[in-house]
Every structure is written in structure tokens, then in C-alpha cells.
């Protein structure tokens, strides 16, 4: 399968910079062009060698590219698609790294000219960091990359994109667009919303000083603050664009939380014990699947001696 | 301040074993005795050298001790207090490592004979692991240890316990019992309940396969499963024994979550953006306070190359 010769990265944050570094690590000699809204970001990306050339506009950045990856918040993709459409090369693949896929297909799809392959994709990897200096070559190693081909997607173009992401370290799977959004709502979007909420509650408690929240934050809460430190624009766009699935999962969440709340109120220890035992088993499955380490507290609570 | 000469550990799980290892690391030459409900645990603790002697009963283990630390679930402390009471030495300090403090004071206090100092304490440290082999000497390093003296607690005895925990690596602070329970509900207990709930929801979604939940679990959800993997008995007891504070925080949580849910439903992106920006600031404060590392994904998403 032939490699891409010219990859254009639209947006130069954590994911784009990691793609560039992983491409280099994989020995790909593709030309990499890029653009970002902020001049600082463009300058930094060029200085760091993440791109061979930066451009002020996406229209310029995509010229001659055979792979364009939209690495911007989902809410910005429609406008960019419209801007780049006349400048895309025949046979070019347009993909993205957005956390929702139905909305991307709907926002970008109508702008795509004939002969251009739109193939949405979602790397299940990330950190709470943003910006071109936050990337690293191993971000995608052993992480899932979900490609959600559209009914009209060319098989050959999908396979080519699959090979690209595999070379970057990902485990690639294909999934239907709508199903992707439900899965993502369950394992990523709703957990993020809940973490944001919990951190907001802690911040708003009058009877607990902010210094107490900050100083005494133990394992549970620290994880929440890390999740809740992710890019606000990105997450706003996720929720605006995965509304139905998120609301469905939130509905179930509220129902279950109220059941646990009731168990606390009435002192039903058996209900809690059974619930907590069941969830513990899921953790075991995730460790067995190699998606996380068994190391106590991931080394965080265990500083060097 | 004189060190303790004989420390009795009642319960030999993660915290007790870490106390023993941290005592040895600190060069304390105190005799350490212990007991646990299960013979396996007792045998393992002895084999690992965590205790100088194990006993079948708490009554035997505490004999001659000048510090007794209850390292069992909060729900078990009352019965143990009753059992050990006649065997406690004059001037002995009885403390604990429970996550709630009002309930401990109420369950243990009435059994304490005159001349014994009951001083509840709570190390803000832990992992999701259980058992005597899960401990490590640095668990308490740079972590907070909240001592919640009772109105009748002897100042000298409190200072002595404070020195003990400081030597084990903790940053010790004093706090009122009731306030402790509210702070703990905010930064630890409610986040745990929410994590349990989210993992339970994911497990119960019919339209999402369990393998999908397990395989694709990304950063957000993985943190939740880790939290939700903690000891079910311990957490059941926490919620049964910190009911009022947990319900108060849960009430606020539900309120805020519904506000965010409404913002998603009506598409109020500004509300979400402002909310997510505010919570991000809290994360920054926690990193500045040295309670967590800034390292991307805590090294988890960044395997060795």
C-alpha cells in the first residue's frame, strides 16, 4: 500500500504535533504542511520541525496534499471544509481526529468535491495538554484508532488510511458512525462531563475552602481534575455535537446515581456492596485487555525514594 | 518527643502494611504486632516481616501496645473497640486510618477506658489495591494526614501521634471531625461514588458491547475504572458512615449536572465553555500545590520507546 506523499495538518495542537512526530518516527518521508489559527502556534510548529512549511490559511496548506487531517475542534470543521474544498487534489483523502463522527460527516461531507475521499477517524488517545509543544511520538502506541467509513467511502482509500495509522502505532478498528458516537459517549464524553461537574461542585462549596480542595485532593479527585483540565473549546464542541448519545447515557447515569443515593439514605449496604463489586470486575477486564497498567496508583502515589 | 515502643496494627491490608514498611524505613525500632480476620493475611504479614508477631485476636495483639491503629473498614471498628477495650494499656493511644471520622469517634469512643487516648486520623493516601502485599514504604510521602482530635484529646498525645506520622513521610494537619467529613465527601467520597456509577452505567449499556467498553476505554474512563476498583467493603462503610455529608455533596452534584445536561440539550455552548474553563483553573492550582504531576497522562499514555 503506497504511503501518502504529502500530509496537511489543519490545526497544530496535541494530536497534530503527535501525528507529525509519529510519522517521523515511522520513517515516513512525506512532506508535512500545516496551518493554525494563531501565528504563535504556526511559528512554534515550524520551529519544532513539526511541519516542513506553515501557511496562514488552510486553503494554502492543503494544496497538493494527498491526505488532509482536520485537527481542530469539531465545531470548526464545517467552515474549514468549505474553505479547503476548491483546493483539494483529485483522489485526496480528508480525515480528522474529532471525538464525534456523525457531526463531522454531516458538517464536512456536503462540501467535499467528487473524487475526494472523506473518511472520519478518531484516535482514542490524548492527554489534557494542548498546543504544538504537547505532542509526543508515542501518543498513539497501542491505542485504538477508530475509522468510521461512510457508505460511499472507497475501500482502497480506507485501507490506505488504516495502514497510515497502523504505522503510527495505533490499533485500527472500523466502526459505524452512529455506533461510534454512542460508544464514545459511554467511555469518554459522559465521564468527562461528570468530572467537570464534580470539580465544579468542589469549587463551589462555600463551607469547604478552595485551599482545602487543592491541598487535600486525594487520588479520586485528582483524576477528576486532570480530566476536567482538558481543552474547554474541544469539549464544548463534543457535547454540542454528540448531544443525543450523551443525553442518553446521562439519563442512565442519573438513574443509577439516584439508586445509589437512595441506598446511602436508607442505609442499604448490600446494594452498595454488590454494585461496587460488579464495577471492580470491569477494572480487571481492562487490565487484562492491556489498556492500562496494574501498577499501584500508576506510580503517582509512589514517588522515588 | 518519645517514640512509640509497641505499635499494634489491627487489620493488615494496604495501609497497615505501608505503615509497617514506613516505620522500618524511618528507623523506628518499635515492636509491631498485628492481627487480621483471615489466617492467610496473618501468615502473609508475618512472612513479609510486616509484624514481629501476629495474633488470632485483636485483644491479644494490643496487649502492651502504646499505639493501636485500627486499619479495618469503619463498620468493623465499633466491635473491635469493644473487644480490645479491657486489654488496652494505661496511656495508650488508639487511632485509626478510616476515611470518615465522626462515625469512628462515635463507634469507638464509648468503649475507650479512662487513661486511653482516642485520636482519629485519616491518611489521604491509598491505591486501589488491598491486602498485606500491596503496601509500600513511600505511600504516605508528601501526602496529607489529617488528625481530628476530639475535645477531650490530650495535647501531648496528639503531638506524639503527629510526630509519628510526620516520620512516616506525611504532612500532618489538624482538623475538626465534622469538617473533615465534609471535606472528604467533596474530594474523595463523592468522586468515588460517581466513578462507581459511571462504570456501572457503561457495564449496563445493552447497545454497547462489554468488549467495546473494555477495549476502547480511553483516559477519562480508565481513571474511573481505577477509582471504581477500590475495596467494596471499605467504600460501602464510608458511605454508610458519612451519609449526611455525602448526600449534601450529591445534591449539589445532581443540580450542577442537570444544569450542564440542560446546556447540552438546548445547545448552550457558552455555558459549557465557561464551566469547563473554571474547572481547568482548579487543576492548575493542584499542580502548583505539588499534589500531582504535570506529566502528560502521568506517563500512562507515553510508553517506553
Interface residues (C-beta under 8 A of the other chain):
Chain A: X75 X124 X125 X126 X127 X128 X129 X134 X136 X137 X138 X139 X141 X142 X143 X144 X146 X179 X182 X183 X186 X187 X188 X190 X191 X192 X193 X194 X195 X196 X197 X198 X199 X200 X201 X202 X203 X204 X205 X207 X208 X210 X212 X213 X214 X215 X216 X217 X218 X219 X220 X221 X222 X223 X224 X225 X226 X227 X228 X229 X230 X232 X233 X235 X236 X237 X239 X240 X243 X246 X247 X249 X250 X252 X253 X254 X256 X257 X258 X260 X261 X263 X264 X265 X267 X269 X272 X273 X275 X276 X277 X278 X279 X280 X282 X283 X284 X285 X286 X289 X291 X292 X293 X296 X297 X298 X299 X300 X301 X302 X303 X305
Chain B: X75 X124 X125 X126 X127 X128 X129 X134 X136 X137 X138 X139 X141 X142 X143 X144 X146 X179 X182 X183 X186 X187 X188 X190 X191 X192 X193 X194 X195 X196 X197 X198 X199 X200 X201 X202 X203 X204 X205 X207 X208 X210 X212 X213 X214 X215 X216 X217 X218 X219 X220 X221 X222 X223 X224 X225 X226 X227 X228 X229 X230 X232 X233 X235 X236 X237 X239 X240 X243 X246 X247 X249 X250 X252 X253 X254 X256 X257 X258 X260 X261 X263 X264 X265 X267 X269 X272 X273 X275 X276 X277 X278 X279 X280 X282 X283 X284 X285 X286 X289 X291 X292 X293 X296 X297 X298 X299 X300 X301 X302 X303 X305
